[in-house]
Amino acid sequence: MRKIFVVVSALSLASFALQFVFAAVGAFTRPAGDGAYALHSVTGMAVIPVLTLLTVLFAALARAPGRLVGLAALPLGLVVVQALLAALANGATDAAGASTPFGLTIAGLHAVNGIVAVHVVVNVLRGARQLARPEPDVTAPVAVREGEPA
């Protein structure tokens, strides 16, 4: 289970990395339309939550410490914050539908929250890798080389 925990954590990190790529695709699509951020939206609202739930499940099955299981669950909450920030940024427009300084500030917080989520996922992957390392057998006999005192 511990190796699966590592694999799912790595997939989660990869999906977060792709989120930044998909955001850039949406930002640089010309002409910008409703579908410009489709990949970004699907990944953020479906793929990442599913991978986060799988990460939490395999962390628990791998008998990870409670702190690591909680850390594995944190991206789900950050995804909810992401959705709220995106909705607030999109709703903060003037009468002509143009972005306002407030809306742009909230959109910037959306990006910062994404960076925080990546940091959390990196730490989950580190914890999963550490948990998956075999523990040294301290009961095994120690070999003594010739000429060394026992």
Secondary structure as UniProt FT lines:
FT   HELIX           2..28
FT   TURN            34..37
FT   HELIX           38..42
FT   HELIX           43..47
FT   HELIX           48..61
FT   TURN            62..63
FT   HELIX           66..91
FT   TURN            95..96
FT   HELIX           101..132
FT   TURN            138..139
FT   TURN            146..147
//
